[in-house]
Amino acid sequence: MPLSDYWNGPAHRQRADDLARQLVDFQVRYAELETLSKVVGAMEVAEVRGLIEQEKGKLAAVRQQTHSAEREVAALAQRSAELKGEILVWEEVLLLESFALYQPKFKLTSSQEYKSRLDSVRDRQKAMIKSAEAATGNMDWTVNDSQAQGRKLVNDMIKLVIRSFNNEADSCVDNVKFDNVELGEKRILKSFEACNRLGKIMSVEISRRYLNLKLDELHLAHEFQIKKQEEKEEAKRAREELREQQKLEQEIRAAREKIAKERKHFTAAMRDLQARLDKTESEEERATLLTKLAEVEASCAELESAEKLIDYREQNAKAGYVYVISNVGAFGEGVFKIGMTRRLEPMDRVDELGDASVPFWFDVHAMVFSNNAPALEAKLHERFAAGRLNKVNGRKEFFRADIAEIESVIRENYDAAVEVAHEAPAEQYRESLRMALPKSEILQAERVVAQS
């Protein structure tokens, strides 16, 4: 029974109706007494008025009970609405759990283990069929008073039932996906029951053990697909990390070569300046040479600092940049990619992301250097997990979030001095929108801008 039917009737509604009828009766009685008081004699007035006052008291009591009942009905109706809301919430939770959040039944560690378990389950099914354990029947059945013909008929029925059941189960296994695994399980169970009903007259019945093997095969096939996809994504992530590492190593080699080349030039310049300084006798020329020598020495010191930074980046595998970027033309407003790179030039990574796979370049909102970039990236991913666009593949680092909230998290926990851009220029996208307008609207917009 629905909650509204329980709380709003019939007992509580009947009680309110009864009180309402009593109220009407007392009102009629009251009117009659008022009329009577006008026609009775003077000796009866006091008595009639007493009766009227008595009826008034009863009427007030009935009205109070009616109001109390109405308040009770209203409270029950409110409680009914609240309970209905709770039921809807739980129904939604159960619906999500029923087809979106599959709970693995076999928690194996690799796709190869799933493949081996699948082969084992299928071999056990074949063994059960060969040993006549997959399905059984009444072998005392006779046809034309012949037990031999009866056994043949029963065996044929067993083969037919098993074949029919296998066809339905194999179809479910071959087409299993994340959104139909439970439907496949129900289809297998219904096929099991239907096949056993067909063979009921001859006591032909598929065994429960064979059914369980088919259900295991279904779940193993599904989890095998999931594990293969996970391994594929993991391999892709590993290849991407390897490419990033190789590019970082190339950048480090190029930076070291550049530093070595510049150091060589500065050393030669310092030797030349020192030789000229030793030979000069002019104080004016000596002062000029000393100034140039100081400039070269300062440049050498800068090279030393740059080389130390490269040494640090090479030795610290976690140092890098966490970036917050957006692509309004591709993903819309309020969608940000939060990622990290260990490259010496982080903008090279951002430029690579804006390749032919997206129609416009990415805009940078924040670029944060961290001694532990993976930890910072993971913390931001965790903080904005509710807004993750792809909730299945964690490698897709796009989030729907507020840039002010992202800035607040970074400033409060990691880098108070970081520079964050709230607005994305998105120049090519906005220019493309402008070019798509009719020419008359473009001219009108240009006139408005010129006048302002």
Secondary structure, 3 states (H helix, E strand, C coil): CCHHHHHHCCHHHHHHHHHHHHHHHHHHHHHHHHHHHHHCCHHHHHHHHHHHHHHHHHHHHHHHHHHHHHHHHHHHHHHHHHHHHHHHHHHHHHHHHHHCCCCCCCCCCCHHHHHHHHHHHHHHHHHHHHCCCCEECCCCCCECCEHHHHHHHHHHHHHHHHHHHHHHHHHHHHCCCCCCHHHHHHHHHHHHHHHHHHCCCCCCEECHHHHHHHHHHHHHHHHHHHHHHHHHHHHHHHHHHHHHHHHHHHHHHHHHHHHHHHHHHHHHHHHHHHHHHHHCCCHHHHHHHHHHHHHHHHHHHHHHHHHHHHHHHHHCCCCEEEEEEECHHHHCCCEEEEEEECCCCHHHHHHHHCCCCCCCCCEEEEEEEECCHHHHHHHHHHHCHHHECCCCCCCCCEEECCHHHHHHHHHHHCCCCCCCCCCCCCHHHHHHHHHHCCHHHHHHHHHHHHHC
